[in-house]
Amino acid sequence: IKTWHPAWRAIIAIAPFPAILVWVRDLTRWIRGMDELHRFITLTTIVFAVSATLFVVALWHLLTKAGIWQTFFLHFFDPNSVWVMLSLMMAFYFHGYRIFNRRYQ
């Protein structure tokens, strides 16, 4: 791939972004179609999930830099992996939804 023309490499690198924009547009439409209470719960849950994921990944990075993660925990979990971040975000989303939804029942 490194021998390809830079324009082709740039096109391949940028190719996922239109799909991400379409996903964000659909997510926005979905949230706008909700009633006020459900919209509030969903937005609060999304903010909680993103914030908690950023906190955990930052903490994980600091523990890795300090050498603590390799000493006490498994070696095959990479905090920079997209799948690990998505899994954390999904777990925090479902947990946060349970917490914030229980408040209004």
N, C-alpha and C positions, 0 to 999 in steps of 0.2 A: 504494500500500500504506500510505503514511503517513496516509491519511484513514480507514483501517479502524479499527474499534473495538480498543482495546488488548488485550482478551481474545483476539480472533482473531489478532492479531500474536503474542501470547505463545504461543498454541497452535501456530502455524506455526514459531516459533523453537524450541520444545521437542520438536516432532514427531520429529526424528532420534534422540533419546536412547533411546527404547524399543528401536529397532533396534540401537543400539550395545550396550545391555545384553543383548539376545538373542545378539549376536555374541560378547560376552565370556563368556556362559554356555556357548555351544557350544565356544569355545576352551578353557575350563576343563575341560569334559567330555573333549575330545580329549586334552588333556595328562594328565588323570587316568587315561585308558585306556592310557597307555604303560607300558612297563617302566621300571625305575629308571634305567638308563643313558640310554635315549633321552629320558626326562623331564629328566634333568640336562642333557643336551646341548641340548635345546630351550629350557629356561629360561635357560641360560647364553647361548645365542644371542639370545634375545629381549632380555635385559638389555644385551648388547653392542650390538644394533641400536638400541635406544632411547637408550642413552648416547651412542653415536657420532653419532646424528642430532641430539640436543640440542647436542652440542659443535659440530658443523658449522654448525647454524643460528645458534647464538650467535656463532661466529666470523664467519659471513657477515654477521650484523647489525652487528657492530663494524666490519667492513671497509666496509660500506655507509655507516655513520655517519661514518667517517673520509674517505669520498670515494674510497677506493682501488678499490672494486668497479667503479664507473662508469668509472674511468680505464682499467683494464686488461682488464676482462671484458665480456661481452655485457650489454646493457641489458635484455633482455626476460626474464631470470630473476628472479623475485620470491621471496625466501626465505620470505615469509609465505604463499605459495601452498600450499594443501593438497596439490596434486598433486606439487609439488616435495618436500615433506616425506615423503609416502608413497613416492615413488620412492627417496629417500635411504634410508628405513627398509628398504624391500625389498632394495635393493642391499647394505646393511650386513647384513641378515639372511642373505642367500645367501652372502655372503663369510664371515661369522662361522660359519655352519653348516659350511662347507668347512673352516675352521680347526679348530673344536672337534671335528668328526667325525673328522678325520684323526688327532687325538691318540689315539683309541681303536681304531684299526684295526690 
